[in-house]
């Protein structure tokens, strides 16, 4: 996961080195490479809009999980991420996805 990758890189002496965009894509550090800053910004805006269409509480909770995970080892972070996802799924009622679909239709 992205969290796990950030955690593993944050302890590497090479974490501050610049790498070519194509190499970052090949390594999975980014999901796309764009020819211009305008195209990169348009893609970033598209992703932001996609995130905003998700349940606000879930997005907030996941951001908190990422923050907590930054102080953990890769293994502990992955375990915590999975544990938190399972807790969230257990809290969902049987119509959770129906409610989310109705909410999204109002946007």
Secondary structure as GFF3:
##gff-version 3
##sequence-region A 1 107
A	DSSP	alpha_helix	2	10	.	.	.	ID=ss1
A	DSSP	three_ten_helix	13	16	.	.	.	ID=ss2
A	DSSP	alpha_helix	21	27	.	.	.	ID=ss3
A	DSSP	alpha_helix	37	52	.	.	.	ID=ss4
A	DSSP	alpha_helix	56	69	.	.	.	ID=ss5
A	DSSP	alpha_helix	74	91	.	.	.	ID=ss6
A	DSSP	alpha_helix	96	105	.	.	.	ID=ss7
###
